[in-house]
Amino acid sequence: MAKHRAVMFLGMFVVAVLALAAALPRPEGSGYHLMKKYQVGGEGFWDYLKMDSEARRLYIS
């Protein structure tokens, strides 16, 4: 009987947590969006990204 109560309590707890999570407001978008895609050539992979907000440029090396 105690095991049945524990399982029932756990089930109600999971349902309550899921209901609260569903009721939370969704985060707003960041305002950033993809404008273009560029293929970066060369061998290997890129290592560093640097964003210049003032010049609106992304540097990849």
mmCIF file as gemmi writes it, N, C-alpha and C atoms, coordinates in Angstrom:
data_model
loop_
_atom_site.group_PDB
_atom_site.id
_atom_site.type_symbol
_atom_site.label_atom_id
_atom_site.label_alt_id
_atom_site.label_comp_id
_atom_site.label_asym_id
_atom_site.label_entity_id
_atom_site.label_seq_id
_atom_site.pdbx_PDB_ins_code
_atom_site.Cartn_x
_atom_site.Cartn_y
_atom_site.Cartn_z
_atom_site.occupancy
_atom_site.B_iso_or_equiv
_atom_site.pdbx_formal_charge
_atom_site.auth_seq_id
_atom_site.auth_asym_id
_atom_site.pdbx_PDB_model_num
ATOM 1 N N . MET Axp A 1 ? 0.83 -1.195 0 1 0 ? 1 A 1
ATOM 2 C CA . MET Axp A 1 ? 0 0 0 1 0 ? 1 A 1
ATOM 3 C C . MET Axp A 1 ? 0.872 1.256 0 1 0 ? 1 A 1
ATOM 4 N N . ALA Axp A 2 ? 1.956 1.232 0.779 1 0 ? 2 A 1
ATOM 5 C CA . ALA Axp A 2 ? 2.838 2.398 0.837 1 0 ? 2 A 1
ATOM 6 C C . ALA Axp A 2 ? 3.546 2.598 -0.498 1 0 ? 2 A 1
ATOM 7 N N . LYS Axp A 3 ? 3.881 1.488 -1.165 1 0 ? 3 A 1
ATOM 8 C CA . LYS Axp A 3 ? 4.531 1.584 -2.47 1 0 ? 3 A 1
ATOM 9 C C . LYS Axp A 3 ? 3.577 2.201 -3.494 1 0 ? 3 A 1
ATOM 10 N N . HIS Axp A 4 ? 2.311 1.814 -3.432 1 0 ? 4 A 1
ATOM 11 C CA . HIS Axp A 4 ? 1.302 2.354 -4.343 1 0 ? 4 A 1
ATOM 12 C C . HIS Axp A 4 ? 1.143 3.864 -4.135 1 0 ? 4 A 1
ATOM 13 N N . ARG Axp A 5 ? 1.144 4.293 -2.881 1 0 ? 5 A 1
ATOM 14 C CA . ARG Axp A 5 ? 1.037 5.73 -2.577 1 0 ? 5 A 1
ATOM 15 C C . ARG Axp A 5 ? 2.241 6.499 -3.087 1 0 ? 5 A 1
ATOM 16 N N . ALA Axp A 6 ? 3.431 5.929 -2.931 1 0 ? 6 A 1
ATOM 17 C CA . ALA Axp A 6 ? 4.653 6.593 -3.389 1 0 ? 6 A 1
ATOM 18 C C . ALA Axp A 6 ? 4.642 6.753 -4.908 1 0 ? 6 A 1
ATOM 19 N N . VAL Axp A 7 ? 4.206 5.725 -5.62 1 0 ? 7 A 1
ATOM 20 C CA . VAL Axp A 7 ? 4.132 5.796 -7.085 1 0 ? 7 A 1
ATOM 21 C C . VAL Axp A 7 ? 3.09 6.826 -7.499 1 0 ? 7 A 1
ATOM 22 N N . MET Axp A 8 ? 1.957 6.854 -6.818 1 0 ? 8 A 1
ATOM 23 C CA . MET Axp A 8 ? 0.91 7.827 -7.134 1 0 ? 8 A 1
ATOM 24 C C . MET Axp A 8 ? 1.388 9.25 -6.865 1 0 ? 8 A 1
ATOM 25 N N . PHE Axp A 9 ? 2.071 9.457 -5.752 1 0 ? 9 A 1
ATOM 26 C CA . PHE Axp A 9 ? 2.598 10.781 -5.418 1 0 ? 9 A 1
ATOM 27 C C . PHE Axp A 9 ? 3.628 11.221 -6.454 1 0 ? 9 A 1
ATOM 28 N N . LEU Axp A 10 ? 4.511 10.319 -6.854 1 0 ? 10 A 1
ATOM 29 C CA . LEU Axp A 10 ? 5.52 10.636 -7.859 1 0 ? 10 A 1
ATOM 30 C C . LEU Axp A 10 ? 4.86 10.998 -9.188 1 0 ? 10 A 1
ATOM 31 N N . GLY Axp A 11 ? 3.842 10.266 -9.573 1 0 ? 11 A 1
ATOM 32 C CA . GLY Axp A 11 ? 3.114 10.567 -10.809 1 0 ? 11 A 1
ATOM 33 C C . GLY Axp A 11 ? 2.459 11.936 -10.761 1 0 ? 11 A 1
ATOM 34 N N . MET Axp A 12 ? 1.833 12.271 -9.638 1 0 ? 12 A 1
ATOM 35 C CA . MET Axp A 12 ? 1.196 13.588 -9.503 1 0 ? 12 A 1
ATOM 36 C C . MET Axp A 12 ? 2.241 14.692 -9.517 1 0 ? 12 A 1
ATOM 37 N N . PHE Axp A 13 ? 3.39 14.436 -8.907 1 0 ? 13 A 1
ATOM 38 C CA . PHE Axp A 13 ? 4.472 15.42 -8.896 1 0 ? 13 A 1
ATOM 39 C C . PHE Axp A 13 ? 4.985 15.676 -10.312 1 0 ? 13 A 1
ATOM 40 N N . VAL Axp A 14 ? 5.182 14.628 -11.091 1 0 ? 14 A 1
ATOM 41 C CA . VAL Axp A 14 ? 5.653 14.778 -12.474 1 0 ? 14 A 1
ATOM 42 C C . VAL Axp A 14 ? 4.636 15.557 -13.297 1 0 ? 14 A 1
ATOM 43 N N . VAL Axp A 15 ? 3.367 15.248 -13.152 1 0 ? 15 A 1
ATOM 44 C CA . VAL Axp A 15 ? 2.318 15.963 -13.888 1 0 ? 15 A 1
ATOM 45 C C . VAL Axp A 15 ? 2.304 17.436 -13.495 1 0 ? 15 A 1
ATOM 46 N N . ALA Axp A 16 ? 2.46 17.74 -12.214 1 0 ? 16 A 1
ATOM 47 C CA . ALA Axp A 16 ? 2.463 19.133 -11.754 1 0 ? 16 A 1
ATOM 48 C C . ALA Axp A 16 ? 3.663 19.889 -12.312 1 0 ? 16 A 1
ATOM 49 N N . VAL Axp A 17 ? 4.835 19.264 -12.317 1 0 ? 17 A 1
ATOM 50 C CA . VAL Axp A 17 ? 6.032 19.922 -12.853 1 0 ? 17 A 1
ATOM 51 C C . VAL Axp A 17 ? 5.871 20.18 -14.344 1 0 ? 17 A 1
ATOM 52 N N . LEU Axp A 18 ? 5.349 19.217 -15.087 1 0 ? 18 A 1
ATOM 53 C CA . LEU Axp A 18 ? 5.137 19.401 -16.528 1 0 ? 18 A 1
ATOM 54 C C . LEU Axp A 18 ? 4.104 20.491 -16.805 1 0 ? 18 A 1
ATOM 55 N N . ALA Axp A 19 ? 3.062 20.557 -15.992 1 0 ? 19 A 1
ATOM 56 C CA . ALA Axp A 19 ? 2.05 21.599 -16.171 1 0 ? 19 A 1
ATOM 57 C C . ALA Axp A 19 ? 2.638 22.98 -15.906 1 0 ? 19 A 1
ATOM 58 N N . LEU Axp A 20 ? 3.467 23.103 -14.886 1 0 ? 20 A 1
ATOM 59 C CA . LEU Axp A 20 ? 4.103 24.393 -14.594 1 0 ? 20 A 1
ATOM 60 C C . LEU Axp A 20 ? 5.09 24.78 -15.691 1 0 ? 20 A 1
ATOM 61 N N . ALA Axp A 21 ? 5.83 23.82 -16.202 1 0 ? 21 A 1
ATOM 62 C CA . ALA Axp A 21 ? 6.787 24.106 -17.272 1 0 ? 21 A 1
ATOM 63 C C . ALA Axp A 21 ? 6.063 24.558 -18.538 1 0 ? 21 A 1
ATOM 64 N N . ALA Axp A 22 ? 4.909 23.97 -18.823 1 0 ? 22 A 1
ATOM 65 C CA . ALA Axp A 22 ? 4.147 24.356 -20.01 1 0 ? 22 A 1
ATOM 66 C C . ALA Axp A 22 ? 3.542 25.745 -19.854 1 0 ? 22 A 1
ATOM 67 N N . ALA Axp A 23 ? 3.287 26.165 -18.621 1 0 ? 23 A 1
ATOM 68 C CA . ALA Axp A 23 ? 2.663 27.462 -18.378 1 0 ? 23 A 1
ATOM 69 C C . ALA Axp A 23 ? 3.662 28.612 -18.39 1 0 ? 23 A 1
ATOM 70 N N . LEU Axp A 24 ? 4.96 28.318 -18.333 1 0 ? 24 A 1
ATOM 71 C CA . LEU Axp A 24 ? 5.964 29.382 -18.335 1 0 ? 24 A 1
ATOM 72 C C . LEU Axp A 24 ? 5.971 30.104 -19.673 1 0 ? 24 A 1
ATOM 73 N N . PRO Axp A 25 ? 6.208 31.415 -19.66 1 0 ? 25 A 1
ATOM 74 C CA . PRO Axp A 25 ? 6.244 32.15 -20.927 1 0 ? 25 A 1
ATOM 75 C C . PRO Axp A 25 ? 7.462 31.75 -21.751 1 0 ? 25 A 1
ATOM 76 N N . ARG Axp A 26 ? 7.289 31.734 -23.041 1 0 ? 26 A 1
ATOM 77 C CA . ARG Axp A 26 ? 8.38 31.404 -23.958 1 0 ? 26 A 1
ATOM 78 C C . ARG Axp A 26 ? 9.324 32.593 -24.054 1 0 ? 26 A 1
ATOM 79 N N . PRO Axp A 27 ? 10.633 32.349 -24.139 1 0 ? 27 A 1
ATOM 80 C CA . PRO Axp A 27 ? 11.574 33.466 -24.305 1 0 ? 27 A 1
ATOM 81 C C . PRO Axp A 27 ? 11.396 34.112 -25.678 1 0 ? 27 A 1
ATOM 82 N N . GLU Axp A 28 ? 11.539 35.421 -25.707 1 0 ? 28 A 1
ATOM 83 C CA . GLU Axp A 28 ? 11.406 36.136 -26.969 1 0 ? 28 A 1
ATOM 84 C C . GLU Axp A 28 ? 12.631 35.886 -27.831 1 0 ? 28 A 1
ATOM 85 N N . GLY Axp A 29 ? 12.472 36.098 -29.128 1 0 ? 29 A 1
ATOM 86 C CA . GLY Axp A 29 ? 13.584 35.922 -30.048 1 0 ? 29 A 1
ATOM 87 C C . GLY Axp A 29 ? 14.668 36.954 -29.793 1 0 ? 29 A 1
ATOM 88 N N . SER Axp A 30 ? 15.88 36.644 -30.207 1 0 ? 30 A 1
ATOM 89 C CA . SER Axp A 30 ? 17.008 37.535 -29.956 1 0 ? 30 A 1
ATOM 90 C C . SER Axp A 30 ? 17.053 38.696 -30.943 1 0 ? 30 A 1
ATOM 91 N N . GLY Axp A 31 ? 16.333 38.581 -32.051 1 0 ? 31 A 1
ATOM 92 C CA . GLY Axp A 31 ? 16.378 39.626 -33.065 1 0 ? 31 A 1
ATOM 93 C C . GLY Axp A 31 ? 17.405 39.34 -34.14 1 0 ? 31 A 1
ATOM 94 N N . TYR Axp A 32 ? 18.262 38.345 -33.916 1 0 ? 32 A 1
ATOM 95 C CA . TYR Axp A 32 ? 19.251 37.959 -34.918 1 0 ? 32 A 1
ATOM 96 C C . TYR Axp A 32 ? 18.623 36.961 -35.879 1 0 ? 32 A 1
ATOM 97 N N . HIS Axp A 33 ? 19.016 37.047 -37.122 1 0 ? 33 A 1
ATOM 98 C CA . HIS Axp A 33 ? 18.545 36.079 -38.097 1 0 ? 33 A 1
ATOM 99 C C . HIS Axp A 33 ? 19.598 35.884 -39.184 1 0 ? 33 A 1
ATOM 100 N N . LEU Axp A 34 ? 19.536 34.762 -39.846 1 0 ? 34 A 1
ATOM 101 C CA . LEU Axp A 34 ? 20.494 34.418 -40.882 1 0 ? 34 A 1
ATOM 102 C C . LEU Axp A 34 ? 20.15 35.174 -42.158 1 0 ? 34 A 1
ATOM 103 N N . MET Axp A 35 ? 21.112 35.923 -42.683 1 0 ? 35 A 1
ATOM 104 C CA . MET Axp A 35 ? 20.894 36.67 -43.921 1 0 ? 35 A 1
ATOM 105 C C . MET Axp A 35 ? 21.518 35.962 -45.12 1 0 ? 35 A 1
ATOM 106 N N . LYS Axp A 36 ? 22.74 35.473 -44.947 1 0 ? 36 A 1
ATOM 107 C CA . LYS Axp A 36 ? 23.441 34.79 -46.032 1 0 ? 36 A 1
ATOM 108 C C . LYS Axp A 36 ? 24.31 33.69 -45.45 1 0 ? 36 A 1
ATOM 109 N N . LYS Axp A 37 ? 24.621 32.711 -46.281 1 0 ? 37 A 1
ATOM 110 C CA . LYS Axp A 37 ? 25.573 31.666 -45.919 1 0 ? 37 A 1
ATOM 111 C C . LYS Axp A 37 ? 26.769 31.791 -46.839 1 0 ? 37 A 1
ATOM 112 N N . TYR Axp A 38 ? 27.954 31.648 -46.266 1 0 ? 38 A 1
ATOM 113 C CA . TYR Axp A 38 ? 29.194 31.692 -47.04 1 0 ? 38 A 1
ATOM 114 C C . TYR Axp A 38 ? 29.955 30.393 -46.812 1 0 ? 38 A 1
ATOM 115 N N . GLN Axp A 39 ? 30.506 29.863 -47.879 1 0 ? 39 A 1
ATOM 116 C CA . GLN Axp A 39 ? 31.342 28.675 -47.786 1 0 ? 39 A 1
ATOM 117 C C . GLN Axp A 39 ? 32.771 29.122 -47.506 1 0 ? 39 A 1
ATOM 118 N N . VAL Axp A 40 ? 33.341 28.677 -46.393 1 0 ? 40 A 1
ATOM 119 C CA . VAL Axp A 40 ? 34.711 29.026 -46.037 1 0 ? 40 A 1
ATOM 120 C C . VAL Axp A 40 ? 35.612 27.924 -46.579 1 0 ? 40 A 1
ATOM 121 N N . GLY Axp A 41 ? 36.516 28.294 -47.47 1 0 ? 41 A 1
ATOM 122 C CA . GLY Axp A 41 ? 37.394 27.309 -48.094 1 0 ? 41 A 1
ATOM 123 C C . GLY Axp A 41 ? 38.617 27.013 -47.259 1 0 ? 41 A 1
ATOM 124 N N . GLY Axp A 42 ? 39.486 26.2 -47.824 1 0 ? 42 A 1
ATOM 125 C CA . GLY Axp A 42 ? 40.737 25.87 -47.151 1 0 ? 42 A 1
ATOM 126 C C . GLY Axp A 42 ? 40.682 24.514 -46.486 1 0 ? 42 A 1
ATOM 127 N N . GLU Axp A 43 ? 41.836 24.081 -46.037 1 0 ? 43 A 1
ATOM 128 C CA . GLU Axp A 43 ? 41.934 22.796 -45.355 1 0 ? 43 A 1
ATOM 129 C C . GLU Axp A 43 ? 41.706 22.984 -43.86 1 0 ? 43 A 1
ATOM 130 N N . GLY Axp A 44 ? 41.175 21.981 -43.231 1 0 ? 44 A 1
ATOM 131 C CA . GLY Axp A 44 ? 40.97 22.046 -41.786 1 0 ? 44 A 1
ATOM 132 C C . GLY Axp A 44 ? 39.695 22.777 -41.412 1 0 ? 44 A 1
ATOM 133 N N . PHE Axp A 45 ? 39.701 23.285 -40.204 1 0 ? 45 A 1
ATOM 134 C CA . PHE Axp A 45 ? 38.516 23.935 -39.649 1 0 ? 45 A 1
ATOM 135 C C . PHE Axp A 45 ? 38.861 25.34 -39.176 1 0 ? 45 A 1
ATOM 136 N N . TRP Axp A 46 ? 37.833 26.132 -38.89 1 0 ? 46 A 1
ATOM 137 C CA . TRP Axp A 46 ? 38.064 27.46 -38.325 1 0 ? 46 A 1
ATOM 138 C C . TRP Axp A 46 ? 38.28 27.308 -36.825 1 0 ? 46 A 1
ATOM 139 N N . ASP Axp A 47 ? 39.041 28.245 -36.256 1 0 ? 47 A 1
ATOM 140 C CA . ASP Axp A 47 ? 39.376 28.167 -34.836 1 0 ? 47 A 1
ATOM 141 C C . ASP Axp A 47 ? 38.747 29.276 -34.005 1 0 ? 47 A 1
ATOM 142 N N . TYR Axp A 48 ? 38.716 30.488 -34.559 1 0 ? 48 A 1
ATOM 143 C CA . TYR Axp A 48 ? 38.285 31.638 -33.764 1 0 ? 48 A 1
ATOM 144 C C . TYR Axp A 48 ? 37.235 32.448 -34.513 1 0 ? 48 A 1
ATOM 145 N N . LEU Axp A 49 ? 36.281 32.981 -33.773 1 0 ? 49 A 1
ATOM 146 C CA . LEU Axp A 49 ? 35.286 33.918 -34.296 1 0 ? 49 A 1
ATOM 147 C C . LEU Axp A 49 ? 35.411 35.211 -33.515 1 0 ? 49 A 1
ATOM 148 N N . LYS Axp A 50 ? 35.377 36.333 -34.2 1 0 ? 50 A 1
ATOM 149 C CA . LYS Axp A 50 ? 35.433 37.647 -33.546 1 0 ? 50 A 1
ATOM 150 C C . LYS Axp A 50 ? 34.386 38.533 -34.2 1 0 ? 50 A 1
ATOM 151 N N . MET Axp A 51 ? 33.495 39.097 -33.403 1 0 ? 51 A 1
ATOM 152 C CA . MET Axp A 51 ? 32.436 39.967 -33.908 1 0 ? 51 A 1
ATOM 153 C C . MET Axp A 51 ? 32.793 41.419 -33.652 1 0 ? 51 A 1
ATOM 154 N N . ASP Axp A 52 ? 32.748 42.234 -34.705 1 0 ? 52 A 1
ATOM 155 C CA . ASP Axp A 52 ? 32.956 43.679 -34.601 1 0 ? 52 A 1
ATOM 156 C C . ASP Axp A 52 ? 31.586 44.329 -34.763 1 0 ? 52 A 1
ATOM 157 N N . SER Axp A 53 ? 30.96 44.679 -33.646 1 0 ? 53 A 1
ATOM 158 C CA . SER Axp A 53 ? 29.594 45.214 -33.676 1 0 ? 53 A 1
ATOM 159 C C . SER Axp A 53 ? 29.512 46.556 -34.375 1 0 ? 53 A 1
ATOM 160 N N . GLU Axp A 54 ? 30.495 47.402 -34.17 1 0 ? 54 A 1
ATOM 161 C CA . GLU Axp A 54 ? 30.457 48.736 -34.773 1 0 ? 54 A 1
ATOM 162 C C . GLU Axp A 54 ? 30.541 48.661 -36.294 1 0 ? 54 A 1
ATOM 163 N N . ALA Axp A 55 ? 31.444 47.824 -36.808 1 0 ? 55 A 1
ATOM 164 C CA . ALA Axp A 55 ? 31.603 47.691 -38.257 1 0 ? 55 A 1
ATOM 165 C C . ALA Axp A 55 ? 30.653 46.643 -38.833 1 0 ? 55 A 1
ATOM 166 N N . ARG Axp A 56 ? 29.941 45.923 -37.94 1 0 ? 56 A 1
ATOM 167 C CA . ARG Axp A 56 ? 29.003 44.885 -38.352 1 0 ? 56 A 1
ATOM 168 C C . ARG Axp A 56 ? 29.696 43.816 -39.194 1 0 ? 56 A 1
ATOM 169 N N . ARG Axp A 57 ? 30.822 43.306 -38.66 1 0 ? 57 A 1
ATOM 170 C CA . ARG Axp A 57 ? 31.596 42.29 -39.364 1 0 ? 57 A 1
ATOM 171 C C . ARG Axp A 57 ? 31.885 41.118 -38.436 1 0 ? 57 A 1
ATOM 172 N N . LEU Axp A 58 ? 32.005 39.958 -39.044 1 0 ? 58 A 1
ATOM 173 C CA . LEU Axp A 58 ? 32.389 38.746 -38.336 1 0 ? 58 A 1
ATOM 174 C C . LEU Axp A 58 ? 33.704 38.272 -38.922 1 0 ? 58 A 1
ATOM 175 N N . TYR Axp A 59 ? 34.718 38.144 -38.066 1 0 ? 59 A 1
ATOM 176 C CA . TYR Axp A 59 ? 36.037 37.694 -38.504 1 0 ? 59 A 1
ATOM 177 C C . TYR Axp A 59 ? 36.206 36.224 -38.123 1 0 ? 59 A 1
ATOM 178 N N . ILE Axp A 60 ? 36.629 35.414 -39.077 1 0 ? 60 A 1
ATOM 179 C CA . ILE Axp A 60 ? 36.834 33.984 -38.876 1 0 ? 60 A 1
ATOM 180 C C . ILE Axp A 60 ? 38.278 33.66 -39.204 1 0 ? 60 A 1
ATOM 181 N N . SER Axp A 61 ? 38.976 32.96 -38.307 1 0 ? 61 A 1
ATOM 182 C CA . SER Axp A 61 ? 40.361 32.56 -38.613 1 0 ? 61 A 1
ATOM 183 C C . SER Axp A 61 ? 40.585 31.12 -38.201 1 0 ? 61 A 1
